[in-house]
């Protein structure tokens, strides 16, 4: 549990514990003075019921806020990790030429193709052999993605991103058409 989430949950618990103690004391004493008058027992009971509802609402509110804080923490962490990746990619692309990395990109794509073929060939093999080939494929896919991200920087991130969006939109349109026609 994240620190902010713990803090918010503790605050909600402390508030509700304090409310519960005050309500218990009021109920035991059967006296309550509000707005210049003493309340009757039914009014006290109604007041206590209303406060319990408010406590429940506060707990729900705090839980939602805790969830939102947790989600924001996750997003911030992902952004930091992405910035770290971007910094490394920029350092690599600054150090090597497009031609050097283009040749490595071709090699990595070829290695990924081989890894895919090996996974296909070992599909009926033992679980251990298949798992090993899947692990190799994961490694090769990572290499291809790293090189693709470098190519994106060399070729112009905005141009590549726009082309990615265009192709994704085109595929979504195809899926819609298939659903309508199928």
MDTraj code that builds the backbone (N, CA, C; nanometers):
import mdtraj as md
import numpy as np

residues = "UNK UNK UNK UNK UNK UNK UNK UNK UNK UNK UNK UNK UNK UNK UNK UNK UNK UNK UNK UNK UNK UNK UNK UNK UNK UNK UNK UNK UNK UNK UNK UNK UNK UNK UNK UNK UNK UNK UNK UNK UNK UNK UNK UNK UNK UNK UNK UNK UNK UNK UNK UNK UNK UNK UNK UNK UNK UNK UNK UNK UNK UNK UNK UNK UNK UNK UNK UNK UNK UNK UNK UNK UNK UNK UNK UNK UNK UNK UNK UNK UNK UNK UNK UNK UNK UNK UNK UNK UNK UNK UNK UNK UNK UNK UNK UNK UNK UNK UNK UNK UNK UNK UNK UNK UNK UNK UNK UNK UNK UNK UNK UNK UNK UNK UNK UNK UNK UNK UNK UNK UNK UNK UNK UNK UNK UNK UNK UNK UNK UNK UNK UNK UNK UNK UNK UNK UNK UNK UNK UNK UNK UNK UNK UNK UNK UNK UNK UNK UNK UNK UNK UNK UNK UNK UNK UNK UNK UNK UNK UNK UNK UNK UNK UNK UNK UNK UNK UNK UNK UNK UNK UNK UNK UNK UNK UNK UNK UNK UNK UNK UNK UNK".split()
xyz = np.array([
    [0.0859, -0.1172, 0.0000],
    [0.0000, 0.0000, 0.0000],
    [0.0904, 0.1233, 0.0000],
    [0.0590, 0.2205, -0.0794],
    [0.1386, 0.3410, -0.0913],
    [0.1241, 0.4285, 0.0334],
    [0.2267, 0.5105, 0.0575],
    [0.2290, 0.5937, 0.1773],
    [0.1089, 0.6874, 0.1841],
    [0.0764, 0.7513, 0.0718],
    [-0.0375, 0.8441, 0.0695],
    [-0.1678, 0.7705, 0.0967],
    [-0.1782, 0.6507, 0.0410],
    [-0.2990, 0.5712, 0.0617],
    [-0.3114, 0.5316, 0.2087],
    [-0.2003, 0.4915, 0.2694],
    [-0.2008, 0.4561, 0.4124],
    [-0.2408, 0.5761, 0.4969],
    [-0.1849, 0.6924, 0.4627],
    [-0.2145, 0.8129, 0.5393],
    [-0.3631, 0.8456, 0.5323],
    [-0.4190, 0.8396, 0.4108],
    [-0.5617, 0.8713, 0.3942],
    [-0.6489, 0.7705, 0.4672],
    [-0.6133, 0.6430, 0.4595],
    [-0.6914, 0.5390, 0.5269],
    [-0.6842, 0.5588, 0.6793],
    [-0.5632, 0.5882, 0.7317],
    [-0.5479, 0.6124, 0.8758],
    [-0.6325, 0.7312, 0.9197],
    [-0.6312, 0.8358, 0.8359],
    [-0.7107, 0.9541, 0.8684],
    [-0.8580, 0.9184, 0.8746],
    [-0.9053, 0.8439, 0.7791],
    [-1.0460, 0.8037, 0.7780],
    [-1.0788, 0.7186, 0.8993],
    [-0.9894, 0.6259, 0.9339],
    [-1.0127, 0.5405, 1.0513],
    [-1.0123, 0.6221, 1.1793],
    [-0.9161, 0.7131, 1.1910],
    [-0.9095, 0.7955, 1.3117],
    [-1.0339, 0.8820, 1.3264],
    [-1.0785, 0.9412, 1.2140],
    [-1.1998, 1.0239, 1.2195],
    [-1.3195, 0.9394, 1.2596],
    [-1.3339, 0.8238, 1.2003],
    [-1.4507, 0.7419, 1.2305],
    [-1.4431, 0.6867, 1.3722],
    [-1.3226, 0.6540, 1.4215],
    [-1.3090, 0.6086, 1.5604],
    [-1.3493, 0.7198, 1.6570],
    [-1.3079, 0.8416, 1.6285],
    [-1.3441, 0.9540, 1.7144],
    [-1.4955, 0.9751, 1.7126],
    [-1.5563, 0.9686, 1.5924],
    [-1.7006, 0.9808, 1.5823],
    [-1.7704, 0.8720, 1.6627],
    [-1.7222, 0.7487, 1.6467],
    [-1.7850, 0.6360, 1.7169],
    [-1.7773, 0.6552, 1.8688],
    [-1.6637, 0.7016, 1.9193],
    [-1.6500, 0.7256, 2.0636],
    [-1.7475, 0.8336, 2.1105],
    [-1.7562, 0.9409, 2.0329],
    [-1.8479, 1.0492, 2.0696],
    [-1.9928, 1.0009, 2.0660],
    [-2.0261, 0.9210, 1.9666],
    [-2.1618, 0.8688, 1.9564],
    [-2.1934, 0.7753, 2.0728],
    [-2.0969, 0.6918, 2.1071],
    [-2.1165, 0.5980, 2.2176],
    [-2.1397, 0.6746, 2.3484],
    [-2.0574, 0.7760, 2.3717],
    [-2.0713, 0.8571, 2.4928],
    [-2.2084, 0.9254, 2.4948],
    [-2.2490, 0.9804, 2.3809],
    [-2.3787, 1.0481, 2.3729],
    [-2.4913, 0.9500, 2.4004],
    [-2.4821, 0.8326, 2.3420],
    [-2.5855, 0.7323, 2.3590],
    [-2.5941, 0.6862, 2.5049],
    [-2.4763, 0.6689, 2.5655],
    [-2.4742, 0.6238, 2.7053],
    [-2.5324, 0.7303, 2.7986],
    [-2.4947, 0.8543, 2.7748],
    [-2.5417, 0.9622, 2.8617],
    [-2.6857, 1.0008, 2.8315],
    [-2.7314, 0.9669, 2.7117],
    [-2.8666, 0.9995, 2.6660],
    [-2.8972, 1.1482, 2.6787],
    [-2.7932, 1.2292, 2.6635],
    [-2.8134, 1.3741, 2.6625],
    [-2.7304, 1.4337, 2.5504],
    [-2.7859, 1.5349, 2.4923],
    [-2.7140, 1.6044, 2.3869],
    [-2.7717, 1.7447, 2.3760],
    [-2.6826, 1.8405, 2.3711],
    [-2.7212, 1.9802, 2.3654],
    [-2.6753, 2.0347, 2.2299],
    [-2.7717, 2.0702, 2.1461],
    [-2.7399, 2.1238, 2.0137],
    [-2.8290, 2.2439, 1.9872],
    [-2.7709, 2.3469, 1.9310],
    [-2.8438, 2.4672, 1.8910],
    [-2.9284, 2.5241, 2.0053],
    [-2.8715, 2.5284, 2.1236],
    [-2.9392, 2.5929, 2.2364],
    [-3.0508, 2.5120, 2.3006],
    [-3.0576, 2.3816, 2.2756],
    [-3.1603, 2.3020, 2.3414],
    [-3.1124, 2.1591, 2.3607],
    [-3.1740, 2.0920, 2.4581],
    [-3.1455, 1.9518, 2.4841],
    [-3.2326, 1.8675, 2.3923],
    [-3.1700, 1.7691, 2.3280],
    [-3.2447, 1.6828, 2.2365],
    [-3.3148, 1.5708, 2.3130],
    [-3.4247, 1.5266, 2.2565],
    [-3.4959, 1.4118, 2.3136],
    [-3.4245, 1.2846, 2.2681],
    [-3.4579, 1.1707, 2.3305],
    [-3.3949, 1.0438, 2.2930],
    [-3.4165, 1.0091, 2.1463],
    [-3.5391, 1.0228, 2.0915],
    [-3.5563, 0.9932, 1.9487],
    [-3.4732, 1.0864, 1.8594],
    [-3.4600, 1.2116, 1.9003],
    [-3.3780, 1.3047, 1.8225],
    [-3.2306, 1.2642, 1.8286],
    [-3.1883, 1.2185, 1.9461],
    [-3.0500, 1.1723, 1.9610],
    [-3.0272, 1.0512, 1.8710],
    [-3.1221, 0.9574, 1.8727],
    [-3.1098, 0.8375, 1.7886],
    [-3.1034, 0.8767, 1.6406],
    [-3.1878, 0.9698, 1.5988],
    [-3.1880, 1.0144, 1.4595],
    [-3.0560, 1.0833, 1.4260],
    [-3.0070, 1.1624, 1.5205],
    [-2.8799, 1.2325, 1.5016],
    [-2.7658, 1.1313, 1.4867],
    [-2.7647, 1.0303, 1.5733],
    [-2.6618, 0.9270, 1.5691],
    [-2.6692, 0.8517, 1.4351],
    [-2.7895, 0.8203, 1.3915],
    [-2.8080, 0.7496, 1.2655],
    [-2.7526, 0.8328, 1.1498],
    [-2.7824, 0.9635, 1.1528],
    [-2.7332, 1.0528, 1.0482],
    [-2.5804, 1.0584, 1.0491],
    [-2.5217, 1.0654, 1.1696],
    [-2.3762, 1.0706, 1.1792],
    [-2.3125, 0.9411, 1.1284],
    [-2.3745, 0.8276, 1.1598],
    [-2.3210, 0.7004, 1.1098],
    [-2.3236, 0.6967, 0.9568],
    [-2.4291, 0.7507, 0.8986],
    [-2.4377, 0.7574, 0.7523],
    [-2.3258, 0.8461, 0.6987],
    [-2.3045, 0.9594, 0.7659],
    [-2.1976, 1.0500, 0.7232],
    [-2.0607, 0.9825, 0.7369],
    [-2.0417, 0.9032, 0.8424],
    [-1.9160, 0.8307, 0.8619],
    [-1.8946, 0.7337, 0.7465],
    [-1.9991, 0.6605, 0.7120],
    [-1.9892, 0.5649, 0.6007],
    [-1.9553, 0.6369, 0.4704],
    [-2.0183, 0.7521, 0.4486],
    [-1.9901, 0.8293, 0.3279],
    [-1.8460, 0.8788, 0.3275],
    [-1.7976, 0.9221, 0.4446],
    [-1.6584, 0.9666, 0.4551],
    [-1.5622, 0.8520, 0.4250],
    [-1.5929, 0.7341, 0.4795],
    [-1.5066, 0.6186, 0.4513],
    [-1.5043, 0.5894, 0.3021],
    [-1.6203, 0.5917, 0.2382],
    [-1.6259, 0.5671, 0.0938],
    [-1.5452, 0.6727, 0.0182],
    [-1.5621, 0.7990, 0.0606],
    [-1.4908, 0.9080, -0.0048],
    [-1.3400, 0.8885, 0.0104],
    [-1.2968, 0.8537, 0.1316],
    [-1.1535, 0.8339, 0.1551],
    [-1.1012, 0.7145, 0.0760],
    [-1.1787, 0.6091, 0.0663],
    [-1.1358, 0.4932, -0.0127],
    [-1.1207, 0.5310, -0.1593],
    [-1.2161, 0.6089, -0.2112],
    [-1.2061, 0.6542, -0.3499],
    [-1.0843, 0.7434, -0.3698],
    [-1.0610, 0.8335, -0.2751],
    [-0.9443, 0.9212, -0.2844],
    [-0.8159, 0.8398, -0.2767],
    [-0.8132, 0.7393, -0.1903],
    [-0.6960, 0.6522, -0.1792],
    [-0.6711, 0.5804, -0.3106],
    [-0.7773, 0.5308, -0.3725],
    [-0.7658, 0.4619, -0.5000],
    [-0.7126, 0.5571, -0.6069],
    [-0.7633, 0.6797, -0.6073],
    [-0.7174, 0.7776, -0.7058],
    [-0.5703, 0.8121, -0.6844],
    [-0.5304, 0.8268, -0.5585],
    [-0.3902, 0.8550, -0.5271],
    [-0.3033, 0.7408, -0.5752],
    [-0.3470, 0.6189, -0.5500],
    [-0.2715, 0.5011, -0.5923],
    [-0.2585, 0.4976, -0.7438],
    [-0.3672, 0.5261, -0.8154],
    [-0.3635, 0.5271, -0.9614],
    [-0.2702, 0.6359, -1.0127],
    [-0.2704, 0.7515, -0.9479],
    [-0.1799, 0.8601, -0.9876],
    [-0.0351, 0.8204, -0.9630],
    [-0.0088, 0.7535, -0.8510],
    [0.1263, 0.7061, -0.8217],
    [0.1745, 0.6109, -0.9304],
    [0.0861, 0.5228, -0.9748],
    [0.1220, 0.4271, -1.0798],
    [0.1518, 0.5013, -1.2098],
    [0.0680, 0.6004, -1.2428],
    [0.0895, 0.6776, -1.3655],
    [0.2204, 0.7551, -1.3594],
    [0.2505, 0.8152, -1.2452],
    [0.3751, 0.8902, -1.2299],
    [0.4944, 0.7964, -1.2456],
    [0.4860, 0.6782, -1.1854],
    [0.5945, 0.5808, -1.1974],
    [0.6142, 0.5416, -1.3434],
    [0.5040, 0.5163, -1.4143],
    [0.5134, 0.4787, -1.5562],
    [0.5754, 0.5916, -1.6383],
    [0.5375, 0.7157, -1.6087],
    [0.5950, 0.8302, -1.6808],
    [0.7446, 0.8424, -1.6539],
    [0.7845, 0.8214, -1.5289],
    [0.9277, 0.8264, -1.4954],
    [1.0043, 0.7170, -1.5681],
    [0.9468, 0.5974, -1.5697],
    [1.0122, 0.4867, -1.6397],
    [1.0223, 0.5158, -1.7885],
    [0.9152, 0.5714, -1.8478],
    [0.9178, 0.6050, -1.9898],
    [1.0218, 0.7130, -2.0176],
    [1.0329, 0.8113, -1.9287],
    [1.1330, 0.9165, -1.9473],
    [1.2730, 0.8573, -1.9386],
    [1.2911, 0.7621, -1.8472],
    [1.4198, 0.6945, -1.8344],
    [1.4534, 0.6207, -1.9634],
    [1.3551, 0.5504, -2.0214],
    [1.3751, 0.4804, -2.1487],
    [1.4080, 0.5818, -2.2581],
    [1.3326, 0.6901, -2.2641],
    [1.3565, 0.7925, -2.3671],
    [1.4963, 0.8515, -2.3556],
    [1.5390, 0.8779, -2.2325],
    [1.6741, 0.9326, -2.2118],
    [1.7803, 0.8358, -2.2636],
    [1.7629, 0.7074, -2.2347],
    [1.8591, 0.6066, -2.2809],
    [1.8584, 0.5960, -2.4332],
    [1.7384, 0.5977, -2.4925],
    [1.7295, 0.5896, -2.6383],
    [1.7960, 0.7102, -2.7043],
    [1.7745, 0.8274, -2.6493],
    [1.8360, 0.9479, -2.7059],
    [1.9882, 0.9425, -2.6940],
    [2.0362, 0.8892, -2.5835],
    [2.1816, 0.8762, -2.5650],
    [2.2392, 0.7783, -2.6682],
    [2.1692, 0.6674, -2.6908],
    [2.2161, 0.5681, -2.7882],
    [2.2156, 0.6262, -2.9286],
    [2.1044, 0.6929, -2.9662],
    [2.0950, 0.7464, -3.1026],
    [2.1944, 0.8608, -3.1252],
    [2.2314, 0.9295, -3.0192],
    [2.3324, 1.0353, -3.0328],
    [2.4717, 0.9746, -3.0528],
    [2.4912, 0.8545, -3.0047],
    [2.6233, 0.7908, -3.0090],
    [2.6483, 0.7142, -3.1393],
    [2.5418, 0.6632, -3.2030],
    [2.5571, 0.5827, -3.3239],
    [2.4878, 0.6508, -3.4409],
    [2.5319, 0.6153, -3.5600],
    [2.4695, 0.6721, -3.6794],
    [2.3452, 0.5916, -3.7167],
    [2.2639, 0.6525, -3.8003],
    [2.1451, 0.5845, -3.8505],
    [2.1848, 0.4572, -3.9243],
    [2.2892, 0.4643, -4.0053],
    [2.3345, 0.3479, -4.0815],
    [2.3778, 0.2335, -3.9910],
    [2.4505, 0.2648, -3.8850],
    [2.4935, 0.1603, -3.7917],
    [2.3735, 0.0916, -3.7273],
    [2.2815, 0.1693, -3.6783],
    [2.1674, 0.1134, -3.6073],
    [2.0675, 0.0483, -3.7019],
    [2.0615, 0.0977, -3.8259],
    [1.9740, 0.0356, -3.9255],
    [2.0184, -0.1074, -3.9523],
    [2.1483, -0.1294, -3.9635],
    [2.2012, -0.2645, -3.9859],
    [2.1701, -0.3554, -3.8673],
    [2.1825, -0.3028, -3.7479],
    [2.1522, -0.3825, -3.6277],
    [2.0022, -0.4109, -3.6215],
    [1.9207, -0.3150, -3.6631],
    [1.7755, -0.3346, -3.6658],
    [1.7402, -0.4534, -3.7563],
    [1.8036, -0.4600, -3.8736],
    [1.7793, -0.5707, -3.9662],
    [1.8181, -0.7024, -3.8989],
    [1.9336, -0.7059, -3.8336],
    [1.9786, -0.8278, -3.7645],
    [1.8790, -0.8696, -3.6568],
    [1.8334, -0.7733, -3.5787],
    [1.7402, -0.8050, -3.4692],
    [1.6068, -0.8559, -3.5234],
    [1.5615, -0.7984, -3.6340],
    [1.4370, -0.8477, -3.6952],
    [1.4549, -0.9916, -3.7416],
    [1.5717, -1.0212, -3.8029],
    [1.5989, -1.1583, -3.8487],
    [1.6027, -1.2547, -3.7300],
    [1.6639, -1.2141, -3.6205],
    [1.6698, -1.2990, -3.5013],
    [1.5307, -1.3225, -3.4436],
    [1.4466, -1.2213, -3.4494],
    [1.3088, -1.2370, -3.4002],
    [1.2313, -1.3347, -3.4890],
    [1.2524, -1.3261, -3.6191],
    [1.1860, -1.4193, -3.7108],
    [1.2285, -1.5623, -3.6795],
    [1.3589, -1.5831, -3.6582],
    [1.4080, -1.7176, -3.6227],
    [1.3446, -1.7654, -3.4928],
    [1.3353, -1.6759, -3.3945],
    [1.2776, -1.7136, -3.2648],
    [1.1312, -1.7532, -3.2795],
    [1.0568, -1.6818, -3.3630],
    [0.9164, -1.7164, -3.3874],
    [0.9082, -1.8559, -3.4503],
    [0.9936, -1.8812, -3.5475],
    [0.9931, -2.0128, -3.6139],
    [1.0263, -2.1241, -3.5149],
    [1.1212, -2.0995, -3.4257],
    [1.1581, -2.2011, -3.3267],
    [1.0443, -2.2275, -3.2295],
    [0.9709, -2.1239, -3.1926],
    [0.8548, -2.1432, -3.1045],
    [0.7528, -2.2312, -3.1765],
    [0.7295, -2.2033, -3.3048],
    [0.6345, -2.2831, -3.3827],
    [0.6787, -2.4293, -3.3902],
    [0.8090, -2.4510, -3.4120],
    [0.8612, -2.5879, -3.4237],
    [0.8555, -2.6641, -3.2921],
    [0.8671, -2.5931, -3.1803],
    [0.8717, -2.6614, -3.0500],
    [0.7373, -2.6614, -2.9789],
    [0.6318, -2.6226, -3.0467],
    [0.4995, -2.6155, -2.9837],
    [0.4568, -2.7501, -2.9266],
    [0.5003, -2.8590, -2.9906],
    [0.4635, -2.9927, -2.9435],
    [0.5716, -3.0555, -2.8556],
    [0.6759, -2.9807, -2.8254],
    [0.7860, -3.0322, -2.7430],
    [0.7484, -3.0283, -2.5957],
    [0.8447, -3.0623, -2.5146],
    [0.8214, -3.0577, -2.3698],
    [0.7959, -2.9138, -2.3265],
    [0.7315, -2.9019, -2.2135],
    [0.7000, -2.7680, -2.1612],
    [0.8276, -2.6894, -2.1352],
    [0.9313, -2.7579, -2.0926],
    [1.0584, -2.6920, -2.0624],
    [1.1216, -2.6332, -2.1885],
    [1.1255, -2.7120, -2.2961],
    [1.1825, -2.6659, -2.4230],
    [1.0986, -2.5503, -2.4784],
    [0.9674, -2.5662, -2.4743],
    [0.8775, -2.4616, -2.5247],
    [0.8963, -2.3322, -2.4454],
    [0.9060, -2.3432, -2.3133],
    [0.9254, -2.2249, -2.2285],
    [1.0572, -2.1563, -2.2613],
    [1.1608, -2.2346, -2.2888],
    [1.2913, -2.1771, -2.3246],
    [1.2814, -2.0988, -2.4554],
    [1.2127, -2.1555, -2.5538],
    [1.1987, -2.0885, -2.6831],
    [1.1109, -1.9641, -2.6714],
    [1.0100, -1.9697, -2.5854],
    [0.9273, -1.8505, -2.5608],
    [1.0107, -1.7418, -2.4940],
    [1.0950, -1.7788, -2.4022],
    [1.1840, -1.6828, -2.3366],
    [1.2773, -1.6174, -2.4388],
    [1.3296, -1.6990, -2.5315],
    [1.4144, -1.6443, -2.6384],
    [1.3352, -1.5460, -2.7245],
    [1.2108, -1.5813, -2.7551],
    [1.1265, -1.4931, -2.8356],
    [1.1026, -1.3603, -2.7641],
    [1.0750, -1.3666, -2.6356],
    [1.0540, -1.2439, -2.5577],
    [1.1774, -1.1546, -2.5669],
    [1.2942, -1.2144, -2.5532],
    [1.4189, -1.1382, -2.5617],
    [1.4356, -1.0740, -2.6995],
    [1.4044, -1.1497, -2.8029],
    [1.4190, -1.0955, -2.9387],
    [1.3156, -0.9870, -2.9681],
    [1.1952, -1.0042, -2.9195],
    [1.0937, -0.8994, -2.9370],
    [1.1399, -0.7714, -2.8674],
    [1.1972, -0.7847, -2.7482],
    [1.2491, -0.6670, -2.6774],
    [1.3573, -0.5981, -2.7596],
    [1.4469, -0.6770, -2.8192],
    [1.5518, -0.6182, -2.9028],
    [1.4922, -0.5434, -3.0215],
    [1.3926, -0.6043, -3.0868],
    [1.3292, -0.5400, -3.2030],
    [1.2608, -0.4099, -3.1603],
    [1.1916, -0.4125, -3.0476],
    [1.1234, -0.2911, -3.0010],
    [1.2227, -0.1800, -2.9679],
    [1.3334, -0.2162, -2.9062],
    [1.4368, -0.1158, -2.8751],
    [1.4887, -0.0538, -3.0042],
    [1.5175, -0.1386, -3.1014],
    [1.5678, -0.0868, -3.2287],
    [1.4605, -0.0063, -3.3019],
    [1.3353, -0.0513, -3.2949],
    [1.2263, 0.0226, -3.3598],
    [1.2114, 0.1614, -3.2971],
    [1.2280, 0.1675, -3.1658],
    [1.2184, 0.2986, -3.1000],
    [1.3344, 0.3888, -3.1429],
    [1.4502, 0.3295, -3.1642],
    [1.5623, 0.4099, -3.2142],
    [1.5336, 0.4581, -3.3570],
    [1.4806, 0.3698, -3.4399],
    [1.4462, 0.4083, -3.5770],
    [1.3440, 0.5212, -3.5756],
    [1.2505, 0.5146, -3.4828],
    [1.1484, 0.6195, -3.4675],
    [1.2156, 0.7548, -3.4435],
    [1.3166, 0.7558, -3.3585],
    [1.3865, 0.8814, -3.3290],
    [1.4659, 0.9288, -3.4518],
    [1.5356, 0.8367, -3.5187],
    [1.6128, 0.8750, -3.6372],
    [1.5228, 0.9292, -3.7477],
    [1.4066, 0.8668, -3.7673],
    [1.3183, 0.9033, -3.8789],
    [1.2265, 1.0211, -3.8474],
    [1.2136, 1.0545, -3.7206],
    [1.1251, 1.1629, -3.6779],
    [1.0064, 1.1061, -3.6024],
    [1.0073, 1.1242, -3.4719],
    [0.9047, 1.0645, -3.3856],
    [0.7640, 1.1086, -3.4250],
    [0.7480, 1.2356, -3.4605],
    [0.6145, 1.2856, -3.4943],
    [0.5591, 1.2172, -3.6187],
    [0.6457, 1.2003, -3.7208],
    [0.6025, 1.1359, -3.8447],
    [0.5653, 0.9900, -3.8193],
    [0.6503, 0.9207, -3.7438],
    [0.6242, 0.7789, -3.7161],
    [0.4981, 0.7649, -3.6312],
    [0.4837, 0.8494, -3.5289],
    [0.3647, 0.8431, -3.4427],
    [0.2367, 0.8691, -3.5224],
    [0.2429, 0.9644, -3.6150],
    [0.1254, 0.9943, -3.6979],
    [0.0905, 0.8734, -3.7853],
    [0.1920, 0.8075, -3.8382],
    [0.1683, 0.6888, -3.9216],
    [0.1121, 0.5743, -3.8374],
    [0.1603, 0.5607, -3.7150],
    [0.1068, 0.4585, -3.6239],
    [-0.0408, 0.4835, -3.5992],
    [-0.0767, 0.6068, -3.5698],
    [-0.2170, 0.6407, -3.5448],
    [-0.3034, 0.6123, -3.6664],
    [-0.2525, 0.6495, -3.7842],
    [-0.3269, 0.6264, -3.9079],
    [-0.3530, 0.4767, -3.9276],
    [-0.2518, 0.3971, -3.9055],
    [-0.2660, 0.2524, -3.9261],
    [-0.3548, 0.1887, -3.8187],
    [-0.3448, 0.2359, -3.6959],
    [-0.4330, 0.1840, -3.5910],
    [-0.5787, 0.2176, -3.6209],
    [-0.6023, 0.3425, -3.6609],
    [-0.7388, 0.3836, -3.6956],
    [-0.7926, 0.3006, -3.8118],
    [-0.7071, 0.2761, -3.9112],
    [-0.7479, 0.1964, -4.0269],
    [-0.7878, 0.0549, -3.9841],
    [-0.7093, -0.0035, -3.8923],
    [-0.7400, -0.1391, -3.8478],
    [-0.8686, -0.1430, -3.7655],
    [-0.8897, -0.0426, -3.6813],
    [-1.0147, -0.0350, -3.6039],
    [-1.1331, -0.0252, -3.6985],
    [-1.1185, 0.0535, -3.8050],
    [-1.2252, 0.0654, -3.9045],
    [-1.2526, -0.0695, -3.9706],
    [-1.1473, -0.1437, -4.0001],
    [-1.1638, -0.2771, -4.0601],
    [-1.2393, -0.3704, -3.9650],
    [-1.2061, -0.3629, -3.8375],
    [-1.2736, -0.4472, -3.7376],
    [-1.4220, -0.4136, -3.7322],
    [-1.4535, -0.2836, -3.7342],
    [-1.5937, -0.2409, -3.7340],
    [-1.6671, -0.2939, -3.8569],
    [-1.6019, -0.2837, -3.9712],
    [-1.6640, -0.3302, -4.0960],
    [-1.6841, -0.4822, -4.0925],
    [-1.5874, -0.5541, -4.0387],
    [-1.6006, -0.6998, -4.0265],
    [-1.7189, -0.7357, -3.9360],
    [-1.7338, -0.6613, -3.8280],
    [-1.8443, -0.6881, -3.7338],
    [-1.9796, -0.6594, -3.8000],
    [-1.9849, -0.5527, -3.8802],
    [-2.1092, -0.5177, -3.9478],
    [-2.1438, -0.6181, -4.0572],
    [-2.0422, -0.6674, -4.1254],
    [-2.0649, -0.7584, -4.2394],
    [-2.0670, -0.9058, -4.1985],
    [-2.0151, -0.9346, -4.0797],
    [-2.0011, -1.0757, -4.0428],
    [-2.1022, -1.1207, -3.9488],
])
top = md.Topology()
chain = top.add_chain()
for i, resn in enumerate(residues, 1):
    res = top.add_residue(resn, chain, resSeq=i)
    for name in ("N", "CA", "C"):
        top.add_atom(name, md.element.get_by_symbol(name[0]), res)
traj = md.Trajectory(xyz[None], top)
